Amino acid sequence: MLFFSYFKELVGKEVTVELKNDLAIRGILHSVDQYLNIKLENIRVVDQDKYPHMLSVRNCFIRGSVVRYVQLPPDGVDIDILHDATRREARGP
Amino acid sequence: MSWAGPEDIFLSTSLASYLDKKLLVLLRDGRKLLGVLRSFDQFANVVLEGACERVIVGDLYSDIPLGLYVIRGENVVLIGELDLEREEIPAHMICVSVAEIRRAQKAERDATDLKGSMRKRMEFLDLD
């Protein structure tokens, strides 16, 4: 639940999602769910020429299971709050 | 995807907003399917109506009609909403027949195999 809550805080920020098939997509985080499925808006594919079929895609849904990385803006993270939340989560119920 | 309440519709990562829209579905095996979303579930299983597979080899492309498809969610990589006002395909690409794209696919596969086998033979040289 930690990362789900964390991503909910990042809704509206620009992120780059790198998939396991090496496709990287930059876009505004529209929403996330418990499976960490991601919806991006106003996307731009990194290395667009390699992926001509994505030309007219504006918004997309990405299945959580295929995500390798989510690259975040450096100022999108409050590290201290994240640390605290992680420690709380690690402490257990 | 949990079932959202009415106020969650805007924030939810549900595929509901994609219903009855023409979509691009990327599969794990690299295939690209286009079609209209008719149904989905929490596993991202998807029903596409009027599905076709868009095969792209270099500057050539072809759409192979498939009909009504049920896609198992574990194979889905990405579901993209096609913006009808933008061009789906770069202007320089040429639409060809299914037979021709199959030939082009085979040629590309043979070229990759050849490169692979040549590389294997050259490995002993330790050039890089």
Backbone of each chain as ProteinMPNN parsed JSONL, in Angstrom:
{"seq_chain_A": "MLFFSYFKELVGKEVTVELKNDLAIRGILHSVDQYLNIKLENIRVVDQDKYPHMLSVRNCFIRGSVVRYVQLPPDGVDIDILHDATRREARGP", "coords_chain_A": {"N_chain_A": [[0.827, -1.211, 0.0], [2.112, 1.103, 0.424], [3.582, 2.113, -1.784], [1.503, 2.528, -3.536], [0.081, 4.593, -2.21], [2.112, 6.444, -2.281], [2.474, 6.903, -5.055], [0.007, 8.005, -5.564], [0.326, 10.488, -4.473], [1.897, 11.582, -6.402], [0.343, 12.119, -8.55], [-0.406, 14.03, -11.418], [2.115, 14.949, -11.769], [5.015, 14.989, -13.943], [6.249, 12.019, -15.246], [8.567, 9.412, -16.188], [8.033, 6.351, -17.567], [9.611, 3.319, -17.671], [9.443, 0.407, -19.483], [9.433, -3.233, -19.28], [9.906, -4.181, -21.803], [11.707, -2.453, -22.803], [10.629, -0.128, -23.835], [10.212, 3.328, -23.347], [8.28, 5.769, -21.799], [7.236, 9.062, -21.527], [5.16, 11.098, -19.517], [2.221, 12.716, -18.088], [1.305, 11.756, -14.896], [-1.703, 10.292, -14.521], [-3.366, 8.554, -13.093], [-3.276, 5.889, -10.65], [-3.384, 2.487, -9.49], [-4.208, -0.172, -7.126], [-2.726, -2.305, -8.097], [-0.62, -1.041, -9.056], [-0.946, -0.387, -11.688], [-0.739, 2.004, -14.294], [-1.89, 5.102, -15.474], [-1.187, 7.273, -18.057], [-1.039, 10.63, -19.284], [-0.986, 12.758, -22.207], [1.287, 11.737, -23.585], [4.752, 11.199, -24.449], [6.762, 9.328, -26.45], [9.939, 8.077, -25.678], [12.561, 8.11, -27.95], [11.032, 8.082, -30.364], [11.108, 7.413, -33.106], [11.669, 4.768, -33.259], [9.375, 3.573, -32.588], [6.976, 3.725, -34.401], [4.271, 3.09, -34.397], [3.183, 4.213, -32.189], [2.526, 6.767, -32.652], [0.057, 8.269, -32.754], [-0.922, 8.015, -30.232], [-2.223, 9.418, -27.366], [-3.006, 9.223, -24.717], [-2.453, 6.648, -22.283], [-2.824, 3.362, -20.855], [-0.98, 1.531, -18.616], [-0.02, -1.679, -17.804], [0.644, -2.756, -14.544], [2.363, -4.919, -14.118], [4.253, -4.897, -16.135], [6.024, -2.9, -15.784], [9.29, -1.622, -15.501], [10.898, 0.544, -14.503], [9.983, 3.595, -12.774], [10.595, 6.767, -13.517], [11.215, 9.653, -11.701], [10.537, 13.196, -11.171], [13.156, 15.086, -9.695], [12.435, 16.907, -7.708], [10.038, 15.943, -7.004], [9.862, 14.365, -4.886], [9.587, 13.976, -1.412], [11.964, 13.137, 0.52], [12.279, 12.664, 3.295], [9.69, 12.316, 4.329], [9.031, 10.039, 2.934], [10.905, 8.216, 3.976], [10.021, 8.117, 6.671], [7.454, 7.017, 6.331], [8.134, 4.548, 5.266], [9.522, 3.378, 7.375], [7.475, 3.178, 9.245], [5.787, 1.408, 7.935], [7.425, -0.813, 7.856], [7.578, -1.496, 10.458], [5.332, -2.957, 10.91], [1.917, -4.313, 11.381]], "CA_chain_A": [[0.0, 0.0, 0.0], [2.99, 2.261, 0.555], [3.874, 2.684, -3.092], [0.228, 3.01, -4.076], [-0.144, 5.911, -1.606], [3.176, 7.316, -2.758], [2.168, 7.31, -6.424], [-1.168, 8.886, -5.532], [0.84, 11.843, -4.218], [2.589, 12.077, -7.59], [-0.604, 12.357, -9.663], [-0.277, 15.389, -11.943], [3.519, 15.243, -12.055], [5.506, 14.315, -15.133], [7.128, 10.891, -14.943], [8.941, 8.581, -17.339], [7.861, 4.952, -17.221], [10.37, 2.416, -18.549], [8.81, -0.911, -19.441], [10.345, -4.372, -19.389], [10.281, -4.385, -23.209], [12.617, -1.338, -23.096], [9.915, 1.077, -24.264], [10.169, 4.345, -22.295], [7.224, 6.726, -22.117], [7.133, 10.195, -20.597], [3.806, 11.639, -19.54], [1.69, 13.176, -16.811], [0.654, 10.66, -14.176], [-3.134, 10.592, -14.369], [-3.896, 7.771, -11.984], [-2.593, 4.638, -10.32], [-4.291, 1.668, -8.679], [-3.566, -1.062, -6.156], [-1.772, -3.162, -8.79], [0.358, -0.12, -9.635], [-1.24, -0.034, -13.078], [-0.517, 3.44, -14.427], [-2.465, 5.794, -16.634], [-0.435, 8.483, -18.379], [-1.67, 11.517, -20.261], [-0.086, 13.6, -22.997], [2.547, 11.017, -23.556], [5.748, 11.312, -25.509], [7.605, 8.135, -26.404], [11.366, 8.32, -25.834], [13.012, 7.406, -29.157], [9.776, 7.936, -31.113], [11.296, 6.832, -34.443], [11.73, 3.318, -33.157], [8.036, 3.084, -32.283], [6.069, 4.528, -35.216], [2.868, 2.777, -34.139], [2.696, 4.976, -31.035], [2.483, 8.173, -33.038], [-1.168, 9.012, -32.446], [-1.407, 7.71, -28.889], [-2.096, 10.58, -26.484], [-3.118, 8.72, -23.346], [-2.351, 5.198, -22.288], [-2.922, 2.573, -19.634], [0.154, 0.606, -18.571], [-0.234, -2.726, -16.803], [1.689, -2.647, -13.534], [3.301, -6.041, -14.172], [5.261, -4.752, -17.189], [6.861, -1.731, -15.516], [10.612, -1.863, -14.929], [11.204, 1.713, -13.673], [9.236, 4.84, -12.924], [11.551, 7.838, -13.251], [10.479, 10.762, -11.105], [11.24, 14.475, -11.098], [13.917, 15.09, -8.427], [11.739, 17.655, -6.666], [8.719, 15.351, -6.775], [9.986, 13.447, -3.761], [10.042, 14.451, -0.116], [12.659, 11.929, 0.996], [12.065, 12.438, 4.729], [8.352, 11.753, 4.51], [9.097, 8.678, 2.4], [11.622, 7.425, 4.98], [9.139, 7.888, 7.811], [6.381, 6.104, 5.929], [8.725, 3.216, 5.095], [9.792, 2.823, 8.711], [6.182, 2.84, 9.838], [5.291, 0.215, 7.238], [8.297, -1.94, 8.186], [7.301, -1.866, 11.836], [4.291, -3.978, 10.871], [0.602, -3.933, 11.887]], "C_chain_A": [[0.859, 1.257, 0.0], [3.195, 2.926, -0.79], [2.613, 3.179, -3.782], [-0.052, 4.403, -3.525], [0.876, 6.908, -2.136], [2.9, 7.816, -4.172], [0.947, 8.215, -6.475], [-0.741, 10.327, -5.28], [1.436, 12.448, -5.471], [1.647, 12.345, -8.765], [-0.5, 13.817, -10.086], [1.15, 15.748, -12.261], [3.924, 14.494, -13.322], [6.487, 13.211, -14.722], [7.517, 10.209, -16.25], [8.856, 7.137, -16.892], [8.673, 4.121, -18.205], [9.805, 1.02, -18.365], [9.836, -2.013, -19.599], [10.725, -4.668, -20.83], [11.13, -3.23, -23.725], [11.941, -0.096, -23.651], [9.875, 2.051, -23.089], [9.181, 5.425, -22.71], [7.201, 7.826, -21.067], [5.721, 10.732, -20.67], [3.398, 12.122, -18.167], [0.981, 12.005, -16.155], [-0.792, 11.051, -13.91], [-3.717, 9.845, -13.192], [-3.095, 6.498, -11.809], [-3.579, 3.813, -9.503], [-3.5, 0.698, -7.82], [-2.566, -2.017, -6.796], [-0.613, -2.365, -9.363], [0.247, -0.065, -11.152], [-1.17, 1.489, -13.143], [-1.253, 3.968, -15.646], [-1.674, 7.085, -16.823], [-1.2, 9.307, -19.39], [-0.617, 12.326, -20.982], [1.289, 12.981, -23.136], [3.456, 11.392, -24.721], [6.639, 10.098, -25.372], [9.056, 8.564, -26.564], [11.834, 7.493, -27.027], [11.81, 7.064, -30.04], [9.957, 7.215, -32.443], [11.299, 5.313, -34.41], [10.337, 2.724, -32.971], [6.981, 3.868, -33.061], [4.593, 4.288, -34.907], [2.303, 3.596, -32.995], [2.424, 6.427, -31.374], [1.225, 8.905, -32.578], [-1.723, 8.702, -31.062], [-1.132, 8.897, -27.979], [-2.081, 10.155, -25.019], [-2.986, 7.219, -23.371], [-2.494, 4.633, -20.891], [-1.773, 1.577, -19.682], [-0.081, -0.387, -17.45], [0.935, -2.715, -15.837], [2.763, -3.7, -13.666], [4.405, -5.856, -15.208], [6.192, -3.571, -16.955], [8.192, -2.186, -14.947], [10.949, -0.703, -13.986], [10.13, 2.784, -13.837], [10.205, 5.951, -12.539], [10.804, 9.081, -12.833], [11.253, 12.065, -11.195], [11.933, 14.572, -9.745], [13.2, 15.861, -7.318], [10.349, 17.094, -6.399], [8.69, 14.503, -5.522], [10.349, 14.207, -2.5], [10.639, 13.243, 0.575], [12.348, 11.632, 2.459], [10.713, 11.8, 4.991], [8.331, 10.307, 4.044], [9.79, 7.741, 3.398], [10.718, 7.081, 6.153], [8.07, 6.863, 7.489], [6.906, 4.68, 5.799], [8.991, 2.571, 6.443], [8.509, 2.382, 9.391], [5.649, 1.545, 9.254], [6.086, -1.016, 7.667], [8.033, -2.439, 9.603], [6.199, -2.917, 11.916], [3.007, -3.515, 11.513], [0.549, -4.0, 13.417]], "O_chain_A": [[0.401, 2.337, -0.373], [3.012, 4.135, -0.935], [2.659, 4.151, -4.536], [-0.388, 5.308, -4.289], [0.552, 8.065, -2.405], [3.068, 9.0, -4.462], [0.859, 9.094, -7.332], [-1.348, 11.267, -5.793], [1.485, 13.67, -5.613], [2.087, 12.747, -9.842], [-0.504, 14.723, -9.252], [1.399, 16.74, -12.946], [3.29, 13.518, -13.724], [7.423, 13.442, -13.956], [6.877, 10.405, -17.283], [9.531, 6.738, -15.943], [8.463, 4.195, -19.416], [9.7, 0.516, -17.247], [10.972, -1.764, -20.003], [11.736, -5.322, -21.082], [11.262, -3.042, -24.934], [12.616, 0.9, -23.914], [9.546, 1.662, -21.968], [9.235, 5.934, -23.83], [7.152, 7.553, -19.867], [5.14, 10.818, -21.752], [4.136, 11.96, -17.196], [0.154, 11.341, -16.78], [-1.075, 12.002, -13.182], [-4.462, 10.407, -12.389], [-2.342, 6.084, -12.691], [-4.499, 4.36, -8.895], [-2.27, 0.742, -7.79], [-1.652, -2.493, -6.122], [0.256, -2.901, -10.052], [1.218, 0.26, -11.836], [-1.498, 2.178, -12.177], [-1.237, 3.355, -16.713], [-1.51, 7.878, -15.896], [-1.913, 8.774, -20.241], [0.479, 12.558, -20.473], [2.311, 13.605, -22.848], [3.021, 11.825, -25.789], [7.21, 9.856, -24.309], [9.38, 9.325, -27.475], [11.535, 6.302, -27.107], [11.602, 5.908, -30.41], [9.066, 6.483, -32.872], [10.976, 4.654, -35.399], [10.133, 1.526, -33.169], [6.182, 4.592, -32.467], [3.758, 5.167, -35.123], [1.086, 3.675, -32.832], [2.125, 7.23, -30.49], [1.305, 10.025, -32.073], [-2.852, 9.074, -30.744], [0.009, 9.334, -27.827], [-1.287, 10.633, -24.208], [-3.356, 6.574, -24.351], [-2.311, 5.325, -19.89], [-1.608, 0.86, -20.67], [-0.31, -0.009, -16.301], [2.091, -2.669, -16.259], [3.931, -3.445, -13.373], [5.399, -6.581, -15.174], [7.04, -3.262, -17.793], [8.243, -3.015, -14.039], [11.25, -0.923, -12.813], [9.464, 2.878, -14.868], [10.593, 6.067, -11.377], [9.875, 9.52, -13.512], [12.481, 12.056, -11.284], [11.35, 14.176, -8.735], [13.329, 15.528, -6.139], [9.568, 17.69, -5.657], [7.644, 13.983, -5.133], [11.298, 14.992, -2.495], [9.92, 12.423, 1.146], [12.17, 10.471, 2.828], [10.601, 10.859, 5.777], [7.701, 9.452, 4.667], [9.332, 6.624, 3.636], [10.642, 5.93, 6.583], [7.81, 5.952, 8.275], [6.227, 3.722, 6.167], [8.729, 1.385, 6.643], [8.466, 1.334, 10.036], [5.127, 0.691, 9.972], [5.537, -2.106, 7.826], [8.228, -3.613, 9.919], [6.138, -3.682, 12.879], [2.975, -2.45, 12.129], [-0.489, -3.711, 14.013]]}, "seq_chain_B": "MSWAGPEDIFLSTSLASYLDKKLLVLLRDGRKLLGVLRSFDQFANVVLEGACERVIVGDLYSDIPLGLYVIRGENVVLIGELDLEREEIPAHMICVSVAEIRRAQKAERDATDLKGSMRKRMEFLDLD", "coords_chain_B": {"N_chain_B": [[-8.022, -3.695, -10.711], [-10.034, -1.984, -8.649], [-13.545, -1.699, -8.064], [-14.738, 1.439, -8.656], [-16.175, 4.151, -6.805], [-18.737, 6.589, -7.603], [-17.501, 9.092, -7.319], [-14.905, 8.522, -7.743], [-14.423, 8.164, -10.37], [-12.956, 9.937, -11.935], [-10.355, 9.833, -10.969], [-9.694, 7.21, -11.062], [-7.849, 4.316, -12.16], [-9.202, 2.922, -14.189], [-10.27, 0.971, -16.956], [-12.583, 1.838, -17.93], [-13.023, 4.332, -19.035], [-12.071, 3.983, -21.535], [-13.83, 2.465, -22.938], [-15.557, 1.416, -25.863], [-13.906, 2.836, -27.476], [-11.447, 3.283, -30.053], [-8.539, 1.48, -29.842], [-4.984, 0.991, -29.272], [-3.337, -1.921, -28.617], [-0.565, -3.135, -26.999], [1.263, -6.11, -27.001], [2.958, -8.629, -25.026], [4.504, -10.23, -26.682], [5.315, -8.535, -28.61], [3.505, -7.901, -30.522], [1.154, -5.71, -32.175], [-2.026, -4.753, -31.646], [-5.019, -3.44, -32.953], [-8.203, -2.07, -32.189], [-11.692, -1.905, -31.134], [-12.541, -1.28, -27.826], [-14.512, -3.412, -26.017], [-14.983, -4.809, -23.675], [-13.666, -5.414, -20.34], [-11.679, -6.485, -17.49], [-10.64, -6.892, -13.998], [-8.144, -8.006, -14.323], [-7.107, -6.933, -16.519], [-7.864, -8.377, -18.707], [-9.243, -8.334, -21.958], [-11.715, -7.386, -24.336], [-11.687, -7.019, -27.742], [-13.214, -5.528, -30.458], [-13.489, -5.944, -33.978], [-10.802, -6.301, -34.418], [-7.449, -5.753, -35.569], [-4.181, -6.723, -36.64], [-1.357, -4.761, -36.627], [1.333, -4.861, -38.583], [4.68, -3.951, -38.727], [7.423, -3.422, -40.739], [10.398, -2.069, -41.129], [9.961, 0.507, -43.352], [7.568, -0.352, -44.222], [4.135, -1.258, -43.765], [1.308, -3.189, -42.624], [-2.137, -3.991, -42.188], [-3.674, -6.612, -40.616], [-6.688, -8.175, -40.69], [-8.58, -9.402, -37.917], [-10.909, -9.785, -36.449], [-13.207, -10.561, -33.793], [-11.729, -10.376, -30.683], [-10.528, -11.91, -27.68], [-8.382, -10.965, -25.236], [-5.976, -12.241, -23.07], [-5.192, -10.889, -19.948], [-2.559, -11.071, -18.888], [-0.848, -10.905, -21.002], [-0.891, -8.36, -21.832], [0.763, -5.346, -22.45], [0.527, -2.57, -22.823], [-2.116, -0.232, -23.166], [-3.264, 1.907, -25.49], [-4.854, 5.002, -26.126], [-6.114, 5.968, -29.146], [-5.613, 8.972, -30.78], [-7.866, 10.484, -32.717], [-7.466, 12.674, -34.261], [-4.868, 12.826, -34.917], [-2.276, 11.597, -37.091], [-2.072, 8.126, -37.545], [0.015, 6.747, -38.5], [3.372, 7.382, -39.471], [3.997, 9.638, -42.189], [5.786, 8.802, -44.136], [5.606, 6.116, -44.369], [4.716, 3.042, -45.995], [1.794, 1.426, -47.062], [1.254, -1.986, -47.416], [0.405, -5.195, -48.913], [-0.797, -8.149, -47.129], [0.621, -10.445, -47.831], [2.991, -9.38, -48.811], [4.04, -8.094, -46.559], [4.503, -10.251, -44.942], [6.519, -11.502, -46.374], [8.484, -9.563, -46.085], [8.826, -9.639, -43.326], [9.893, -12.198, -43.028], [12.285, -11.883, -44.44], [13.553, -10.032, -42.788], [13.816, -11.544, -40.472], [15.504, -13.584, -41.398], [17.781, -12.07, -41.969], [18.499, -11.2, -39.391], [19.037, -13.667, -38.206], [21.191, -14.465, -39.749], [23.065, -12.491, -39.126], [23.374, -13.139, -36.46], [24.504, -15.739, -36.588], [26.857, -15.227, -37.953], [28.116, -13.574, -36.166], [28.587, -15.387, -34.133], [30.466, -17.034, -35.334], [32.569, -15.275, -35.549], [33.288, -14.795, -32.993], [35.514, -15.965, -31.777], [37.565, -14.364, -32.553], [37.606, -12.198, -30.892], [37.288, -9.353, -31.119], [36.078, -7.038, -30.058]], "CA_chain_B": [[-8.78, -2.446, -10.709], [-11.198, -2.113, -7.781], [-14.699, -0.973, -8.595], [-14.674, 2.788, -8.118], [-17.435, 4.84, -6.544], [-18.992, 7.635, -8.61], [-16.567, 10.218, -7.218], [-13.563, 8.075, -8.103], [-14.339, 7.942, -11.814], [-11.951, 10.785, -12.568], [-9.008, 9.493, -10.544], [-9.493, 5.773, -11.135], [-7.125, 3.733, -13.29], [-10.065, 1.913, -14.762], [-10.346, 1.042, -18.413], [-13.956, 2.223, -18.286], [-13.016, 5.522, -19.89], [-11.631, 3.587, -22.877], [-14.859, 1.634, -23.566], [-16.085, 1.815, -27.166], [-12.935, 3.66, -28.19], [-10.469, 2.517, -30.816], [-7.328, 1.438, -29.036], [-3.816, 0.22, -29.665], [-2.927, -2.783, -27.517], [0.745, -3.753, -27.203], [1.343, -7.382, -26.305], [4.301, -8.987, -24.581], [5.301, -10.823, -27.766], [5.686, -7.476, -29.55], [2.441, -7.629, -31.499], [0.352, -4.502, -31.954], [-3.39, -4.976, -32.088], [-5.911, -2.283, -32.896], [-9.596, -2.486, -32.169], [-12.571, -1.143, -30.253], [-12.676, -1.959, -26.54], [-15.907, -3.699, -25.661], [-15.086, -5.294, -22.306], [-12.406, -5.566, -19.63], [-11.889, -6.853, -16.093], [-9.573, -6.431, -13.103], [-6.859, -8.562, -14.735], [-6.836, -6.314, -17.818], [-8.392, -9.147, -19.839], [-9.85, -7.301, -22.792], [-12.393, -7.812, -25.564], [-11.532, -6.043, -28.824], [-14.046, -5.804, -31.623], [-12.902, -5.441, -35.222], [-9.365, -6.214, -34.174], [-6.502, -6.069, -36.624], [-2.8, -6.65, -36.202], [-0.559, -3.871, -37.484], [2.703, -5.361, -38.681], [5.56, -2.908, -39.273], [8.786, -3.867, -41.052], [11.076, -0.942, -41.76], [9.018, 1.549, -43.761], [6.346, -0.98, -44.715], [3.214, -1.723, -42.738], [0.095, -3.825, -43.126], [-3.123, -4.316, -41.164], [-4.249, -7.933, -40.863], [-7.951, -8.215, -39.931], [-8.655, -10.566, -37.031], [-12.27, -10.013, -35.963], [-13.495, -10.347, -32.37], [-10.648, -10.98, -29.923], [-10.422, -11.834, -26.228], [-6.955, -10.989, -24.91], [-5.716, -12.519, -21.661], [-4.535, -9.714, -19.394], [-1.131, -11.213, -18.584], [-0.094, -10.614, -22.209], [-1.039, -6.946, -22.19], [1.799, -4.428, -21.991], [0.062, -1.19, -22.801], [-3.319, 0.055, -23.943], [-3.163, 3.32, -25.852], [-6.032, 5.599, -26.741], [-5.707, 6.601, -30.39], [-6.158, 10.31, -30.997], [-8.353, 10.407, -34.098], [-7.071, 13.842, -35.056], [-3.475, 12.724, -35.334], [-1.979, 10.503, -38.002], [-1.678, 6.916, -36.832], [1.25, 6.197, -39.087], [4.187, 8.428, -40.107], [3.626, 9.807, -43.597], [6.707, 8.172, -45.094], [5.457, 4.663, -44.384], [3.937, 2.555, -47.133], [0.892, 0.324, -46.759], [1.41, -3.075, -48.393], [-0.506, -6.318, -48.696], [-0.388, -9.096, -46.088], [1.637, -11.348, -48.386], [4.255, -8.668, -48.923], [4.602, -7.826, -45.24], [5.0, -11.54, -44.457], [7.818, -11.704, -47.032], [9.422, -8.621, -45.469], [9.108, -10.159, -41.988], [10.783, -13.349, -43.183], [13.592, -11.355, -44.84], [14.153, -9.411, -41.612], [14.184, -12.638, -39.576], [16.677, -14.247, -41.968], [18.923, -11.164, -41.805], [18.9, -11.237, -37.99], [19.648, -14.986, -37.977], [22.487, -14.475, -40.411], [23.948, -11.666, -38.288], [23.633, -13.91, -35.25], [25.418, -16.864, -36.844], [28.164, -14.658, -38.317], [28.718, -13.086, -34.922], [29.074, -16.571, -33.416], [31.683, -17.513, -35.991], [33.627, -14.275, -35.345], [33.513, -14.608, -31.558], [36.85, -16.418, -31.381], [38.513, -13.311, -32.877], [37.662, -11.325, -29.707], [37.648, -8.032, -31.655], [35.628, -5.914, -29.202]], "C_chain_B": [[-10.017, -2.623, -9.844], [-12.333, -1.303, -8.379], [-14.784, 0.38, -7.915], [-16.068, 3.295, -7.825], [-17.593, 5.963, -7.543], [-17.982, 8.766, -8.537], [-15.163, 9.823, -7.631], [-13.355, 7.962, -9.598], [-13.184, 8.724, -12.413], [-10.545, 10.387, -12.174], [-8.676, 8.022, -10.864], [-8.67, 5.351, -12.346], [-7.965, 2.62, -13.872], [-10.052, 2.075, -16.27], [-11.719, 1.504, -18.883], [-13.978, 3.414, -19.228], [-12.6, 5.188, -21.314], [-12.693, 2.776, -23.61], [-15.376, 2.264, -24.837], [-15.154, 2.764, -27.917], [-11.997, 2.733, -28.974], [-9.13, 2.625, -30.102], [-6.204, 0.719, -29.741], [-3.424, -0.615, -28.456], [-1.568, -3.372, -27.863], [0.801, -5.026, -26.374], [2.783, -7.703, -25.966], [5.159, -9.58, -25.687], [5.635, -9.796, -28.847], [4.606, -7.16, -30.562], [1.682, -6.357, -31.135], [-1.041, -4.764, -32.506], [-4.173, -3.677, -31.977], [-7.334, -2.784, -32.88], [-10.382, -1.634, -31.196], [-12.765, -1.928, -28.963], [-14.146, -2.162, -26.206], [-16.048, -4.172, -24.228], [-13.707, -5.424, -21.687], [-12.733, -6.072, -18.233], [-10.665, -6.457, -15.273], [-8.213, -6.992, -13.474], [-6.351, -7.917, -16.024], [-7.061, -7.303, -18.955], [-9.245, -8.173, -20.634], [-10.57, -7.934, -23.966], [-12.268, -6.689, -26.581], [-12.404, -6.441, -29.991], [-13.394, -5.205, -32.856], [-11.399, -5.327, -35.114], [-8.58, -6.455, -35.451], [-5.099, -5.941, -36.056], [-2.039, -5.755, -37.164], [0.871, -4.365, -37.44], [3.555, -4.292, -39.347], [6.94, -3.503, -39.492], [9.465, -2.735, -41.795], [10.082, 0.153, -42.079], [7.709, 0.988, -44.285], [5.446, -1.334, -43.544], [2.009, -2.366, -43.39], [-0.829, -4.129, -41.96], [-3.78, -5.64, -41.513], [-5.52, -8.066, -40.033], [-8.081, -9.52, -39.136], [-10.068, -10.834, -36.521], [-12.407, -9.738, -34.476], [-12.443, -11.097, -31.549], [-10.857, -10.834, -28.426], [-8.942, -11.974, -25.893], [-6.788, -11.224, -23.426], [-4.823, -11.421, -21.101], [-3.043, -9.844, -19.18], [-0.266, -10.899, -19.796], [-0.084, -9.139, -22.572], [0.109, -6.138, -21.602], [1.191, -3.05, -21.791], [-1.21, -1.082, -23.618], [-3.33, 1.551, -24.21], [-4.427, 3.81, -26.522], [-5.575, 6.347, -27.979], [-6.416, 7.936, -30.548], [-6.561, 10.413, -32.46], [-7.9, 11.581, -34.936], [-5.623, 13.76, -35.512], [-3.304, 11.524, -36.243], [-1.515, 9.291, -37.202], [-0.307, 6.431, -37.25], [2.048, 7.365, -39.674], [3.974, 8.43, -41.613], [4.512, 9.038, -44.562], [6.487, 6.667, -45.199], [4.463, 4.218, -45.443], [3.082, 1.371, -46.711], [1.034, -0.739, -47.834], [0.449, -4.207, -48.059], [0.061, -7.252, -47.637], [0.75, -9.978, -46.582], [3.001, -10.667, -48.411], [4.881, -8.414, -47.556], [5.151, -9.12, -44.63], [6.369, -11.823, -45.054], [8.867, -10.822, -46.363], [9.807, -9.089, -44.058], [10.112, -11.294, -42.053], [12.184, -12.864, -43.526], [14.308, -10.753, -43.637], [14.639, -10.467, -40.641], [15.433, -13.32, -40.068], [17.919, -13.398, -41.773], [19.421, -11.193, -40.366], [19.591, -12.552, -37.663], [21.047, -15.03, -38.551], [23.502, -13.686, -39.591], [24.346, -12.435, -37.044], [24.659, -15.004, -35.479], [26.804, -16.362, -37.219], [28.893, -14.208, -37.074], [29.325, -14.259, -34.158], [30.394, -17.057, -33.995], [32.852, -16.572, -35.709], [34.036, -14.164, -33.872], [34.924, -14.951, -31.131], [37.888, -15.319, -31.606], [38.67, -12.314, -31.739], [38.032, -9.894, -30.091], [37.234, -6.889, -30.719], [36.232, -6.031, -27.884]], "O_chain_B": [[-10.951, -3.323, -10.234], [-12.106, -0.339, -9.111], [-14.892, 0.443, -6.691], [-17.029, 2.927, -8.5], [-16.648, 6.262, -8.272], [-17.633, 9.349, -9.563], [-14.315, 10.688, -7.847], [-12.243, 7.697, -10.055], [-12.5, 8.227, -13.307], [-9.616, 10.577, -12.959], [-7.505, 7.649, -10.925], [-8.774, 5.944, -13.42], [-7.489, 1.496, -14.032], [-9.851, 3.171, -16.792], [-11.989, 1.557, -20.083], [-14.833, 3.506, -20.109], [-12.756, 6.015, -22.212], [-12.502, 2.425, -24.774], [-15.608, 3.472, -24.903], [-15.565, 3.416, -28.877], [-11.786, 1.576, -28.612], [-8.655, 3.72, -29.8], [-6.421, -0.054, -30.675], [-3.202, -0.067, -27.377], [-1.419, -4.032, -28.892], [0.437, -5.031, -25.198], [3.713, -7.132, -26.536], [6.384, -9.462, -25.659], [6.181, -10.154, -29.89], [4.765, -6.25, -31.376], [1.578, -5.979, -29.968], [-1.207, -4.972, -33.708], [-4.006, -2.915, -31.025], [-7.644, -3.809, -33.488], [-9.833, -0.763, -30.522], [-13.114, -3.108, -28.999], [-14.92, -1.208, -26.124], [-17.095, -3.974, -23.611], [-12.704, -5.532, -22.392], [-13.895, -6.095, -17.826], [-9.767, -5.778, -15.771], [-7.202, -6.493, -12.98], [-5.308, -8.298, -16.554], [-6.526, -7.117, -20.048], [-9.893, -7.294, -20.065], [-10.089, -8.915, -24.533], [-12.683, -5.557, -26.329], [-12.337, -7.577, -30.461], [-12.822, -4.116, -32.808], [-10.79, -4.394, -35.638], [-8.979, -7.248, -36.303], [-4.849, -5.169, -35.13], [-2.072, -5.966, -38.377], [1.538, -4.301, -36.407], [3.198, -3.781, -40.409], [7.557, -4.024, -38.563], [9.149, -2.466, -42.954], [9.426, 0.677, -41.179], [6.84, 1.735, -44.736], [5.925, -1.671, -42.462], [1.719, -2.123, -44.562], [-0.371, -4.482, -40.873], [-4.377, -5.779, -42.581], [-5.454, -8.072, -38.804], [-7.735, -10.596, -39.623], [-10.402, -11.972, -36.194], [-11.804, -8.801, -33.953], [-12.283, -12.308, -31.7], [-11.3, -9.79, -27.947], [-8.318, -12.982, -26.226], [-7.37, -10.513, -22.608], [-3.814, -11.065, -21.709], [-2.318, -8.854, -19.274], [0.93, -10.651, -19.646], [0.623, -8.711, -23.485], [0.396, -6.229, -20.409], [1.324, -2.443, -20.728], [-1.367, -1.755, -24.636], [-3.395, 2.361, -23.285], [-5.002, 3.132, -27.373], [-4.747, 7.254, -27.89], [-7.64, 8.026, -30.463], [-5.705, 10.427, -33.344], [-7.934, 11.523, -36.165], [-5.193, 14.518, -36.381], [-4.071, 10.563, -36.185], [-0.682, 9.404, -36.304], [0.425, 5.803, -36.484], [1.468, 8.247, -40.308], [3.794, 7.383, -42.235], [4.084, 8.663, -45.654], [7.114, 6.009, -46.029], [3.498, 4.92, -45.749], [3.57, 0.431, -46.085], [0.946, -0.44, -49.025], [-0.237, -4.171, -47.037], [1.237, -7.169, -47.285], [1.715, -10.232, -45.861], [4.023, -11.27, -48.085], [6.098, -8.505, -47.4], [6.138, -9.096, -43.895], [7.27, -12.309, -44.37], [9.987, -11.259, -46.103], [10.958, -8.957, -43.644], [11.052, -11.362, -41.26], [13.166, -13.365, -42.977], [15.515, -10.931, -43.473], [15.713, -10.34, -40.053], [16.334, -13.613, -39.282], [18.988, -13.917, -41.451], [20.629, -11.208, -40.133], [20.592, -12.579, -36.947], [21.973, -15.556, -37.933], [24.632, -14.125, -39.38], [25.501, -12.397, -36.618], [25.573, -15.186, -34.675], [27.81, -16.974, -36.86], [30.097, -14.413, -36.923], [30.421, -14.157, -33.606], [31.312, -17.437, -33.269], [33.999, -17.013, -35.637], [35.026, -13.506, -33.551], [35.479, -14.316, -30.234], [38.942, -15.306, -30.969], [39.706, -11.662, -31.61], [38.933, -9.289, -29.51], [37.947, -5.893, -30.598], [35.987, -5.192, -27.017]]}, "name": "protein", "num_of_chains": 2, "seq": "MLFFSYFKELVGKEVTVELKNDLAIRGILHSVDQYLNIKLENIRVVDQDKYPHMLSVRNCFIRGSVVRYVQLPPDGVDIDILHDATRREARGPMSWAGPEDIFLSTSLASYLDKKLLVLLRDGRKLLGVLRSFDQFANVVLEGACERVIVGDLYSDIPLGLYVIRGENVVLIGELDLEREEIPAHMICVSVAEIRRAQKAERDATDLKGSMRKRMEFLDLD"}
